[in-house]
Every structure is written in C-alpha cells, then in structure tokens.
Amino acid sequence: MRRYWRVYRAFFTSSFARELEFKANFIAKLGQNLMWIFFFVMILLVVYGNTKSVAGWDRGDAFVLGATIFLMNAVFNAFFFSLQDIPSQIRLGTMDFVVTKPMDTQFWVSSRRFNFDQIGTVFAGIVMLVVGISSAHLHPSYLGWVSFVLLIFGALAIFYSFNLALMTSAIWLVRVDNLWVLGESLIGVARYPVDIYGSGLRRFLTNVVPLAFLATVPARQLVTGPDGSAVAEGAVWAVVVLAISRLFWRRAMKSYSSASS
C-alpha cells in the first residue's frame, strides 16, 4: 500500500504540473462546470416557480438531490477521469506500457490523472447542499449524515464500475470513446428523483439497475431521515458491481493483444 500511495502521489503531482502549464484551459473548464450547475439551478427555479412539489420533493429537497449528484460526479471525475483514456490507449498501443508496469493495471488506468477543475464543482455542490437544507428547513441527524456519506461512496463505486466496464469494452470494440457520454447521460437522469416514475420502473431502477443509488437514495437520508436497509442495499450493490467490474477487467486483459506483437 505504501508503494501505491507513492505512485498515486506522483500521479497527483504530475497532474497538478499539467494544470499549471495550461492555466487558461483550467480556468475555462472550471467556468464551464460552474455554468452547467447554474443552468440546472435555473431549471429548478423555473419548475418550482410553477409548482410547490414534484413527486413529493419540494424545491429545497430538489436542491439537496441536485447537490448530491453533482458532488458524486465531481469526485468521480476528479479521481477517475483517466478511465476515458482507455480506448485511445488501446487504439494507439500505449496500453503496452501500462501492462508491463510492475503494478496493478486497473489502478494505473483508473488513477493516472487527477482532474483539478472538478474542485470548483465540489464547492458549488456543497453550497447547493447547504442552500437546499436551509430552504427546506431540514435538520439531518448525525446518523443521517453518516448514511448520506456512506451511500455517496456506494454511488461512486457503482458509477466507477459502470464506466470502467464501458471503457474496457474497447479491447473488443476498439472505438468506444463516445460511450463516455452514456455515463454522462446516466448523471442527467439521476438528477431527478426516481419517484417521478411509475412503481414498476421505480423498483427496476432501484433493485435491478441501481440508478436510484446514484442520488435519490443518498439524498433521502437527509430529506426523510436515515434508512438502514437502504444503506445496506447500497453497500451490497457497491460490493457486487465492484467485483463484477474487476472480473470483467481481468478477463479483458487476458484478451488484450499487444500493439507490438
């Protein structure tokens, strides 16, 4: 673990040096991310300017939900942004340099780049969360906050596993760079509570495809109070999908054909 920490620290340092080299690009990306949050907030204000509640979620609750998905996605993009480089590494043959390194290849492709422009999104998400809690007059308990944080980590595990599997499919399909957009589409859907759907689809998005655990279930821990069964189910989902994505990665590595042989 100490060796991996030293390697990650080197990754982090090199990523920081790259951001300093292209300061204007960093500022532009930071502004773009904040602009997306601004437009989303404007949409919420327009919607709740015409109604007080949507599927049982009032404006403050919707702010908490939006903040949850923005925080989860920002942390994911900050730490695991390099996943989207997998298809180009396979296509260009630079994956050869990764598989010959004396360390776990999944760790390398997952953490090679730290995306600093997401830091602004994290702060904006925190502000949005505080505003939502304040405007909804919520008083989350200590257990509610613990449940919220645990489910955020579970959401990260689920979303990471999904994107890893998508990008790893490039070993067989080669050109799948645009599949990254599919992950972003999931984020777009998760910004809204699953309660807006019918009971059948709602159960499907909770118990079959765990989309609800990306934002709705974590946000409920603050909006309606802690739910131990939801935390347990989220933990099970996180462990299962991480294990599946790990097996999928190892299977893919066995099928990987070197660009040089």
Secondary structure, 3 states (H helix, E strand, C coil): CHHHHHHHHHHHHHHHHHHHHCHHHHHHHHHHHHHHHHHHHHHHHHHHCCCCEECCEEHHHHHHHHHHHHHHHHHHHHHHHHHHHHHHHHHHCCHHHHHCCCCCHHHHHHHCCCCCCHHHHHHHHHHHHHHHHHHCCCCCCHHHHHHHHHHHHHHHHHHHHHHHHHHHCHHHHCCCHHHHHHHHHHHHHHCCCHHHCCHHHHHHHHHHCHHHHHCHHHHHHHHCCCCHHHHHHHHHHHHHHHHHHHHHHHHHHHHCCCCCC
